[in-house]
């Protein structure tokens, strides 16, 4: 059952917390973060020199103050995440409860979509590894980059250095000193470089960008490189259902989409990246440049006719995969494009569109002249706010939760979608 069914969907506005009072109570207050259901707002606050805590709905964490707190976030399951430092050691806190394990440093938190699993990169005694839900890799490495977390939340991976390289030791470098470590265990095969990687949906397989020598690049899956090589490659993705691996590759001065080492889309592009599947795997979209200096979206290999000068980003399919939305930037203006049609409204900034559960409606957080509001199907909510978060549709798609800061107060709004879209 959709957890949103248990949220309060009674229409109306309710003030959850007065942030103005926090500013009077503490030395300073950092950026607020809001729980998905809108029932809580939290911020890192400074209570004294070198002494920080987290304030939630006006109440600080009890007896929990730290030298430093950063990367405060509400996870999808409603837990409050933060990275904390005490006595020169770093760790993770969830709802004010720190992990037992402490580290020399912690960074790059990654969360599963449901928020139930949390992974971080850590450094301890100048060695690097990953920790998943408080459990650390048994093996650590002298360098580590490009961390990844499996969608099921059970596995972590990263590019690691497995051979020592002395200064100016070009020969050893070219022989390959890097590989992928999964849950701390390295692949047997080494490469000159390893970059972005992706787990399969069930977490049992992994693909990564690799460099074979100074001039040849390819994709490695479970440690085995594709037979074909390319001028360069972009991050691979797994098909949601059939286990195949796709990646943008560059050949002959153009970009192509390949699957398991073979051509997948017939057309080539000046640029092609961010391939994105619908949840059922039946549709595939990517950001492409059909010609130099013009960006758009290609759906199943066919580019939209609408193009943008500066960029296209934040591709998102509707839940049933029948519709597709993205953001486009033309000069200073950001616009929302849905199924190839560009909204008339332009914004100083826009954020990833959100589809209603049935896919009929499209909403987005947008900014104009330093004020924030919500747009639905190219129509604007009538309120201008100091801050808003991504809109959330009710399970039946008829209502919308808008979390906003107005005049220093965090207000939880539940409105009819028709109030905006008509």
N, C-alpha and C positions, 0 to 999 in steps of 0.2 A: 504494500500500500504506500502511496505517495505520502511522505512525512508532512507535506504541506497541508494535508487534509486535517491535521490536528492543530493548525495555526488558527489564530483569531481572524476571521474574515468578516467580522461585523463592520459595515461601512461607517466611516467617520474618522476623525483625527484625534490622536491622543498624545500628549506630551509625556515622553518617557523620562527625560532628564534635562535639567537646566545647566548647560555647559558654562554659562556665565558664572555660576556659583563656584564651579571648579577652579576657575581662574583666580577667584578671590581666596580660595582655600589653600592653593599650592603655589610654589615659587613659579613654576610654569607648567603648561599642559601641552602635550604633543598632539599630533593628528588623531582624531577619533576614528574608531572602527566599530562597525555595527553587526550584530548577530543576524544571521539570515532571516529569522522570523521577525526581526525588528523589535524584539522585546528587551534588548539590552544594547547599551553603547559603552565602549571602553576606550581608555586612553592611557598612555604612559605619562606619569606625572612626577615632577621633581619635588621632593619634600624637604630636602636640605642639600648642602654641598656634598656631591658624590653619593646621594641617597635617592633611589627611585623606587616607585611601586606602580601598580596599575589600579586605576579607579574604574569601577564598573557601576553604572547607574548611581553614581555619587558616593559609593562606598569603596574604600581602598582594600586591597588584599590584606587580610589580617596577618600581622607579624611577618609579612614578606616584603622586605626592602632589599634592594640590590645596588651594587656599584654602577651597573648599567643594564638597561633593558632595551631591546630593539626588535624590529620585525614583528610587532604585535599584529595578530590576525585572528579573526573568527574562522574556524573551519566549517565545512559544509554540515557537519553533524552538530554544530553549535558550541563546540569546545573552543576555548580561548588559548591560542598559541603565542608563545614569546620565546626569544632567546635571551638568557640572563647571564650576568657575570657577578661572581661573588668571590672575594679573596683571590682575585687573579685567575679564577677558573670559570669556564663557560659550560653551559648545558641548556637543555630545553625545559620549559615550563608549560604545563597544560592545565588550564583552570587553576593556576597558582601552585600546582604541585610539581616540583622539579624532578627530572630524571635522577636516579641515584648515581649514574655515571657522570663524571666531570671530565672536561677536556681542556687542552691548552687554548683551543679556539673552535668555534662552531660557525658554519655559514651555509648558505645555499639550501634552505629548507625546501622540500618537495612534498606535496600532499596528494593522496589519491582523490579522485573526484568526489567520493562520498565523505572524505575527511577522516576516515577511520584509521588510516596509516600515515605516519610521518617519518620522513627520512631526512637526515642532515649529513653534510660533509664535516669531518672533524680533523683537527691536527693535534697530535700528542707526541711530544718529544721529537718534533720535526719529522714525524712520519704521518702519513695521511690515510684516511679510510672513511667508511660510511657507517652510520648508526641508524637502525630501523626500529622505531618504537622502543628506543632505549637499549637495544641489543647491538653490539659493535662487531665489525669484521674482526676475525681472529688475525688475519694478515693485514699489514699496513705497508705503504709504499712511499718512496722518496718524493714522488709527484703524483697528482691525481687531478683530473679535470672531467668536465662533461658528465656529471652525475645523472643517473636516471633511476626512476622507481617504476616497477611494474604496475599495470592497471589494477591488478588484484591485490596490490599492497603487500605481497609476500617476498619480493626480491628487489635488490638494489644492484646497480652496476655503475662502472666508471672507467674512463681511460686511465691506465696506470703505467708507470715506468718500471720495467722489470730487469733492465740491465744498466749498469753504471756507465756514465758518459763523462769523460774527462774534458777539460777545457780544450776547445779546438779539435776534439776527437771526431773528425768528420767521418772517418771510416766506420767506426762503431755505430754512429748515428745512422748511416746509410744501410747498415745491416739490419736495422730494426730493433728498437729498444722499448717499444710500446705495445700494449695489447689491452684487451678488455678484461676486467675482473668482475665476476658475478658473485655477489655475496662474499666477496673477498678472494675467490679462487680465480686465477688467471687462465685465459685461453692458452693453449700450447703455442699457437701461431703468433708471431710478433710482426710488427709493421713499423714503417718509418714514422707514421703518425696515425692516431686514432682520434676521431672527433665525435660528432653527434650520433646518438644511438637511440634505438626504439625497441621496447619489448613487444612480444605478441600479446594479444588480449588476455590470454590465460597465464602469461608470465613465464611460459616454458621455453621460449626461444628469444634470441636477441640479434638484431642487425645493427651495423655501425658503418659510418663513413671511414674508409681507411686509405692510406697512401702507401703504395707498394714500393716505390722508389722516388727519385727526384722528380719524375715526370708523369707517372701513371697512378691513377686513383680508381677505386672501385668500392663495392659494397661487400662486406663480410657478414655472413649469417652463421651464427653458432661457430665462429672461428674459421669458416671456410669461405674464401673469396670467390666472387663471381668469376667465371672464365673470361669475361670481357673486361677491358680496361678503358678508361676515359681521361679526358683532359682535366676534369674535376667532377665532383659529385656534390649533391646536397643531401640533407638528412633523409634516411629511409623511413618508410611506414609499412606496417603490416596490414594486409587486408583483414577486415573484421571477422571474416568467417572461413576463408579457404586457405589461410596460412601463407599465401604468396607475399613477396616483399617488393614494394615499388620504391623508386627513387628518381629524382631528376638527375640527369647526367649531361655533360657537355661533350659534344663531338663535332668536329669540323666547324667550329665557331658558332654553333647553335645548341640550344637546350632541348632535350627530349625527355619523355617519361618512359622509363624502362621497368619491366617486371621480371624478376628472377633472371636478370641479365639479358633480356630480349626486349625489343621495342614493344610498347604498349599502346601509346597514342600515335596516330599517323602524323599529325602536324608537329613541326618543330617551332620553337619560339626564340626570340632574342633573350628572354629570361623565363624561367619556370621554377617555382618553388612553392613550399607549403601545401603539398597535396593533402587533401582532407576528404575522408570518406563519410558518407551518411552512415548512421548507426547500423543499418542492415547490410552495408557494403555494396548496395546496388548502384549508387551514384558516387562519382568521384569528381572533385573540383580542385583547382589549383590557381594560384596567383600567377599570371603570365604577362609578358610584354610581347604583343603581336608585332610591334615595330619599336625601334629605339625611341625611348622617351615617352611611351604611352603604355599604361598599365590597365589590366582588366582581369576578369575571372574567366577561366575556361571550365565549362561543365561537360564532363564526359568527352573532353577533347575539343569542344566547340567554344570559341571565345564569345563573350557578350559583345554586342556592338558598342555599348557605352564604354568609354575609356577615360582614364585620368592621367594627368601629367606627372604627379609626384609619387603616388603610391596607392596600392590597394592592400588592405589588411583585414584581419579579424573575420575570416570566413566562418560561417556557421550554417548548418542545415537545420531545417525544421525537424521536430521529433520523428515524423514519418518519412523524412528524406525527400519529400516532394518539392520542397521550396529551399531557396538558398539566398542568404544575405551576406553583405560585406560592407566595409567602409572604404571610401575613396577620397583622396585629397587632390585638389586642384588649386595650386597656389596656396593662399591662406585658408581656403574654405574646405571644410570636411562635409561629406554628404554620405547618406545611407543609400545603398543600392540593393534592391530586392528583385530577384528573378530577372536581372538585367535592366530593370527600370530604376532610374535615379530619382530620389525624392526631390521635390522643388526646394524645400528648406535647406539652407546651408548654415553651418555652425563653425564657431571658433575651434571646437573640439567635439568629437563624438566617440562613444565607446561601443564595444561589440554588441550588435543587435541581439535581442531576445525574442524568440518565437513563443506564442501561446501554445498550450499543449496540443490543440488541434491544428496548429500551423496557420490559422487564418489571420492572426494579428502579428505585427512586428513592432516591438518597442525598443527604445534606446535611451540611455542617459546622454544628454547633450549640454553644451556650454555656449553661452553668448555673453560677451561683455562682462566676463567675470561672474556671471550668475548661471545657475544650473537648473535644469528642469528635465521632464520626460517627454519624449515624442512617441506617438503611436500612429502608425500608418500615415506619416507625414503631417500629422496635426500635433500641436503643442499643448501640454498641460498649462493651465492658466497661471500657475504659481511659479515665481522666480525665487530660488533658494540659494543659500550660502554654500550648501553641499547637498548632493543626492547620491544614492548608491544605485546599483543596477536594479531595474524594476523586476518584480516577481509576479507572475500570473497565478491566480488561484487554479486549483486542479481542473475546474470546469471552464476556465478561460474567461469568465464573465467579470471577474474583479481583479484588481491589481493592488499589490502592496508597494507603496512608495515610502522609502526611508529618507528623511530629509532633515537638514539643519536650517532652521529659520530663526533669525534674530537671536542666535546663540542657544536656541533650544533644539533638542533632538525630538522630532515629531514623527509619529508613526501614522501614516495615512492609508486607509483602505477605501478605494473608489471603484466605481463602475468603469470598466474599460470604455463603455459607450460615452462616458463623460468627456473623454478626450477624442476618441475616434469617431464619435457620432453614430 
